[in-house]
């Protein structure tokens, strides 16, 4: 079972917005056939392959988004004892003018919620005009 991932995250609450496009796949694999050390361990049996272009902070925002969706991923994937879930992110596109790395966490959550048709996390997004940055609040429903 493999899910294709393709999601466009957009938020505009000011004179500029955040635009992030995510592509990849989610698959269940046998742990005996895949060298898991080449992936980022997220939690439990979930691993992620990140695009090389991302720095450590950006990877951490994606990991946080996946961790927040852990239960939904596990509930929607029939994972056996000797299997792992691999989320392979093959492409993350953004315009540097319309980007804030914290948006990667929100984009990841929204992408997974759309994939599983599940809205367990509400994301309240506001713009802080003094800091000129978006603020994200995650509310579990």
C-alpha positions as CSV (number, residue, x, y, z in Angstrom):
1,X,0.0,0.0,0.0
2,X,1.5,3.3,-1.1
3,X,0.0,6.8,-0.8
4,X,1.1,9.5,-3.1
5,X,1.7,12.9,-1.3
6,X,1.0,16.1,-3.2
7,X,-0.1,19.1,-1.2
8,X,0.0,22.9,-1.6
9,X,0.0,24.9,1.6
10,X,-1.0,28.6,1.4
11,X,-1.6,31.2,4.1
12,X,-2.0,34.9,3.4
13,X,-2.9,37.2,6.3
14,X,-0.8,40.2,5.5
15,X,1.0,41.8,2.6
16,X,2.9,38.5,2.2
17,X,2.1,34.9,2.7
18,X,3.6,31.5,3.0
19,X,3.5,29.1,0.0
20,X,4.9,25.6,0.4
21,X,4.4,22.6,-2.0
22,X,5.1,19.1,-0.8
23,X,5.5,15.9,-2.9
24,X,6.4,12.4,-2.0
25,X,5.0,9.1,-0.8
26,X,4.0,7.1,2.2
27,X,4.7,3.4,2.1
28,X,4.8,0.4,4.4
29,X,7.9,-1.7,4.0
30,X,9.5,-4.7,5.6
31,X,12.3,-3.7,8.0
32,X,14.4,-6.6,6.8
33,X,14.6,-5.1,3.2
34,X,15.2,-1.4,4.0
35,X,18.2,0.1,5.7
36,X,16.3,2.3,8.2
37,X,19.5,4.1,9.3
38,X,19.3,6.1,6.1
39,X,16.0,7.7,7.3
40,X,15.1,10.2,10.0
41,X,13.4,8.2,12.8
42,X,10.2,10.1,13.8
43,X,8.5,7.9,16.4
44,X,7.7,4.2,16.8
45,X,7.7,2.6,13.4
46,X,7.6,5.9,11.4
47,X,10.6,7.1,9.4
48,X,11.1,9.9,7.0
49,X,13.3,10.6,4.1
50,X,13.9,14.4,3.7
51,X,15.1,16.3,0.6
52,X,18.8,17.1,0.8
53,X,18.0,20.8,0.3
54,X,16.5,21.1,3.8
55,X,18.6,22.2,6.8
56,X,18.4,20.7,10.3
57,X,15.8,23.3,11.5
58,X,13.6,22.7,8.5
59,X,13.8,18.9,9.0
60,X,12.8,19.4,12.7
61,X,9.7,21.3,11.7
62,X,8.7,18.5,9.4
63,X,9.4,15.9,12.1
64,X,7.3,17.8,14.6
65,X,4.4,17.9,12.1
66,X,4.6,14.1,11.5
67,X,4.8,13.5,15.3
68,X,1.7,15.5,15.9
69,X,-0.1,13.2,13.3
70,X,1.4,10.0,14.7
71,X,-1.9,8.5,15.9
72,X,-3.7,9.2,12.7
73,X,-0.9,7.7,10.6
74,X,-0.8,4.5,12.7
75,X,-4.6,4.3,12.7
76,X,-4.8,4.5,8.9
77,X,-1.8,2.2,8.1
78,X,-2.0,-1.5,8.7
79,X,1.5,-2.0,9.9
80,X,2.8,-5.5,10.8
81,X,5.4,-6.4,13.5
82,X,8.3,-6.4,11.1
83,X,7.2,-3.4,9.1
84,X,7.9,0.3,9.1
85,X,6.1,3.3,7.6
86,X,8.4,5.4,5.3
87,X,7.4,8.9,4.4
88,X,9.6,9.8,1.5
89,X,9.5,13.5,0.8
90,X,10.9,13.9,-2.7
91,X,10.3,17.6,-3.3
92,X,9.5,20.6,-1.1
93,X,9.2,23.8,-3.1
94,X,8.8,27.3,-1.8
95,X,9.5,30.8,-3.0
96,X,12.1,32.3,-0.6
97,X,10.0,35.5,-0.7
98,X,6.9,33.6,0.5
99,X,8.4,31.4,3.1
100,X,8.8,31.0,6.9
101,X,10.4,27.7,8.0
102,X,7.8,27.3,10.8
103,X,5.3,26.9,8.0
104,X,6.8,23.5,7.2
105,X,5.2,22.0,10.4
106,X,1.7,23.4,9.5
107,X,2.1,22.3,5.9
108,X,3.1,18.7,7.0
109,X,0.1,18.5,9.3
110,X,-2.3,19.8,6.7
111,X,-0.9,17.4,4.1
112,X,-1.3,14.4,6.3
113,X,-4.8,15.5,7.4
114,X,-5.9,15.8,3.8
115,X,-4.3,12.4,2.9
116,X,-6.2,10.6,5.7
117,X,-9.3,12.8,5.5
118,X,-8.9,13.6,9.1
119,X,-9.0,17.0,10.9
120,X,-7.8,16.3,14.4
121,X,-5.6,19.4,14.6
122,X,-6.9,22.9,14.0
123,X,-4.2,25.4,13.0
124,X,-4.8,29.0,14.0
125,X,-2.5,31.2,12.1
126,X,-2.1,34.9,12.8
127,X,0.4,37.5,11.6
128,X,2.5,39.4,14.2
129,X,3.0,42.8,12.6
130,X,5.6,43.9,15.1
131,X,7.8,40.8,14.5
132,X,6.7,40.6,10.8
133,X,6.2,36.8,11.2
134,X,3.4,34.3,11.2
135,X,2.4,32.7,14.5
136,X,1.0,29.1,14.5
137,X,-1.2,27.7,17.2
138,X,-2.0,24.0,17.1
139,X,-5.3,22.9,18.8
140,X,-6.1,19.3,19.2
141,X,-9.8,18.6,18.4
